[in-house]
Amino acid sequence: MRNRILILDFGSQFTQLIARRIREERVYCEIHPPTVSMDWVRDWAPRGIVLSGGPSSVYDEGVPTTDARLFDLGVPVLGICYGMQLMAHLCGGRVVPGKREYGRAELVVGEPDDLFEGFERGERTTVWASHGDHIAAAPSGFKALATTSDLPVASFRSLERPLYGVLFHPEVAHTARGAEILSNFLFRVCGCEPDWTAGSFIEESTVRIRTQAGDRHVICGLSGGVDSSVAAALVHRAIGDTLTCIFVDTGLLRRNERETVERTFRRHMGIRLVVVDASRRFLERLDGVVEPEEKRRRIGETFIRVFEEAARTSDTDAEYLVQGTLYPDVIESMSVRGPSAVIKTHHNVGGLPADMKFKLIEPLRELFKDEVRNVGRELGLPEELVGRHPFPGPGLAIRVLGAVSKQRLDVLREADAIYLDEIHAAGLYNDIWQAFAVLLPVSSVGVMGDSRTYENVVALRAVTSRDGMTADWFPFPPDVLARASSRIINEVRGVNRVCYDISSKPPATIEWE
Ligand code: XMP
């Protein structure tokens, strides 16, 4: 058996979180649909299996299920919520509808061993429940390990086989000691080793990339963002100079962005880097365009043209293209929830068309964002690249509201840099998901010295978020906003008013356009 955990996804909104928690314990795991065959599971040879929660009831029609032979492999299985109900159902227990429990519940530990090692007998601990059905009777040969006031069986184990279940979510932060329960499953029950680290990932993927690319030429589009930067650094470590990176300066970037990329990749890492200054071309295409989606369309199309031309001229032999696809995208594309449940994020401007005739190298396909950051740090990338906030492909063009011009981009770049400077100085950058300035398409009246001014308004935005799908505005200490505002008005010519955006998403979006 290999030192890794298989997670079968029954459609819970928390499945990715289970994977992240297991990776945080430094154990490698992957999420797969429950339709995988028993032969596949045997070949994959996990040291343990987790059945995720899910929205279904075991009695509904056409619900996701699993082959009951899974329980006879001799591999430990942990069923979570629906996963536990399914285990109970398939092993002959009695699952009944009703007794809904959502939110906080108090668990009473009956058997402080295995999953509950380290707990006291009779100890009460807060857990996060979300289930409709419950287990009225455990299957024969199973024993209850914990209860709640409503549930006679909130956790169980089989006395004959290594099968375990919990009717709550140990993976969510609201379950006070959930991490301990998962860690007990990984290390005590499954006997896993905590060997999944950024260093081990880099070693393994270096070998894999070398095997895949051999001595063939590879190109990579660098955007200055975390994913493409880490992907490029990793591929460079594996194959060195057969990699050529292309960075398109769209003229829509933040202050010093191009310089940071050139310094890091060309000078420090010695990567072959082609920088294409296409800012004039982008500005011309954007001339007079006001409608946000039209801006996106023109920028996307121009980007593809510029990238293709640069790829054709800088490395005529290139066979492979590096892409910074991450694990959440991979999971979503094979989710049992189906594509309808996936709210699509914006197509990144760096996303190149399939007909480019390159074979793909996607070295980050197995990683979550925080793991990508750790790999980047381990590869020696500077914190200013690795820890930076997400930045939209269309760049500052969707933050200069209305028509875009070089002059308006420059005003915004200055204001944005001051704002981020103050956030860094206050030590708040890493508490925020994304922070940026927006230049509004209106003028406002002010007074400077003895004269009346009629100038630009800048809005500041900062949000907290887990994945960009929903977001809350960030509650700054007032003095940080005060400093940012007075510096912007004093130092950026053409701005006489600063506002702070206090809208959450939904109903607003993170970007203004
Ligand atoms: P919204 O504004 O939809 O943004 O709440 C959610 C996240 O997506 C980013 N974003 C984009 N990224 N191309 C991108 O690559 C785009 O056109 C685009 N629009 C928004 C946004 O910065 C936030 O992180």
Residues whose N, C-alpha, C, O or C-beta is under 5 A from the ligand:
A	BS01	XMP	R296 H346 H347 N348 V349 P390 F391 P392 G393 P394 G468 T509 I510 E511
